[in-house]
Amino acid sequence: MAERGARGLGRASVRVRTTLAAVLVVAIALLVGGIALVVLVRGALVDGLESSAEQRADTLAAQVRSTETPAARSDSSGGDEGRDGDEVDEDLEDEVWQVLDGEGRVVSSSQPLARPLPARDADAVRLPGGEAPYLVVTESAGDYRVVVAVSREEVEDSVAALVPLLLVGLPALLLLVGGTTWIVVTRALRPVERIRSEVEQITGDRLDRRVPEPASRDEVHRLARTMNGMLGRLQDAQERQRQFVGDASHELRSPLAGIRQTAEVARAHPGAMPEGELADAVLEESLRMQRLVEQLLLLTRADEGAVAAQRREVDLDDLVLTEARRVRRTGLDVDGSGIATARVRGDETALAQVVRNLVDNAARHATSRIGLGVHEDDGRAVVVVDDDGAGIAPADRERVFERFVRLDESRARDAGGSGLGLAIVREIVRAHGGSVEIGSSPWGGARVTVRLPGAVG
């Protein structure tokens, strides 16, 4: 039963839960405060009553000590008024007193009583004929003892008058707190409801929509700004994904179209193509398509954060030297004099792909030679690749890192590549906590510089 009630409260709206919590907290505070108020008021009134009784007892004791005889009238009965036939007042006064001798007999009193007052201090004593308890105070006066009893009727009446006020005022205050909390929370959540309504209408095809941002600079405003920022990032990611899919489809259509065209020609004109040319064409286009698919898969791994997930120490100079030997076999002049020792921590396969892409890009645009360099600088490993080609204009040095971007569109696709090489370089370098930038080479071409955290750092 309790569990079902807790689930029901959990399903309640924020307004209901906030209002109930506020009312509960205030109710507990008011209950404790009300009880404390009653106790404090009662205690203050009792203290005042006790002070008054003590002053009266001191006055009577002073009179007894000054005359050395009991104050007020004496009772010849020796303190046994009720039994000796003296008339006993049925109604006690609010203040009564007695003077007792050493044996506890009443020698003087403010009015006849059925029995002597207790010869000790007491907070609440019931006396015959009294409607309320009496507070008793005693004071020594030589051979006598003065006993003063003061009625607590006014104390009880004051407390009794305070309790109904609290019983009426506290629930009214709780209603005021609950109503105020409900109104304030409703107004505070109104922008949230507008945001919710807007978000409900946002779909994958409507990521251009934004939630309303309230004018107040509070948490709801920051929430709206954060959601709009998230929607903006989702829209950018969706646009990049659509562009990526479109570009990838376009790039894959080219080798497939080449294979199909060659096969159709060979089928329509069996003797028109030399022997083996069909197989060579299909093999060439298949290899091109394979390289493109591998690059797309590598980019996907980079987007998913799988690149550099397993790190170990890698010698960058070994990777650069391997690529230098590979490119020299093509007849291109390679200057490797700037290669020094440098170690990093990362995915060796991914870093090898970075070096290969940079070297291939430089070789593709170089006129006659490229330069490769590796060194360490302030705890970071630096790879520098130069070429003596036409270079890259400053306005295009960031754009070339975008996917499927080729600055020379008039160039044949085989020569120009797929436009993914530098994009792959940036993604892998970023995954390793590094940076890549393009500048001008001393030879007049482009210089690509990659900086990676060193193995020690």
Order of alpha helices (4+ residues) and beta strands (2+ residues): alpha-alpha-beta-beta-beta-beta-beta-alpha-alpha-alpha-beta-alpha-beta-beta-alpha-beta-beta-alpha-alpha-beta-beta
